Amino acid sequence: MKEYDRGDPNKDYINLEKAINKLERKNVLKKYESQSIYVDNLKNAVEQLEAVLKELKKQTSGTRIFNIVEAAVDIGFGNHESEAD
C-alpha cells in the first residue's frame, strides 16, 4: 500500500485539479444535480398522491357512514322502495 506523501503540496493540488477535470469531463456534477432534481420531483409527486389518497379515504369513509345512516333512517321510518310500489 502506498503511503501518503505530505512533502509536496503542489503535487497534491495538481492531482486534485486532475481529478476535478476528469470528473467535469464525465459531467458527474450535472448528472448528480439532474438525479437530485428528479428525486425531489418524485418525492413531491409521492407526497401529493399520499395526500390525495388520504382525502379519498376520508371521503369514502364519510360516504359509507352517510349510506349507513341513510339506510338506518329509511328503515326506521319505513321508507322501503319495495313498499312504494
C-alpha positions, -999 to +999 in steps of 0.1 A: +000+000+000+013+034-010+019+058+019+007+094+015+035+119+010+028+152+027+060+167+013+048+183-019+015+204-016+019+214-052+017+178-063-014+173-042-030+204-057-022+192-092-036+158-085-068+173-072-071+195-102-067+165-125-093+146-106-117+176-108-111+179-145-117+142-151-150+144-132-160+175-150-154+158-183-177+130-172-204+155-162-206+139-128-219+171-112-245+177-138-257+141-136-258+143-098-279+176-100-302+161-126-308+130-105-312+151-074-339+172-091-356+140-104-356+126-069-371+158-055-398+158-081-406+122-075-407+128-037-432+157-043-453+136-065-455+108-039-464+133-012-492+147-033-505+112-041-504+103-004-524+135+004-550+126-024-552+091-011-558+103+025-585+127+013-602+100-008-602+076+022-618+103+043-645+109+016-651+072+012-654+067+049-678+096+051-698+082+022-701+048+039-712+064+071-737+085+052-751+055+034-754+035+067-771+064+084-794+069+054-803+032+053-810+032+091-832+063+087-851+047+058-856+015+078-867+034+109-893+054+090-904+025+069-893+041+036-886+010+016-886+012-021-904-022-024-933-008-003-936+022-026-947+000-055 
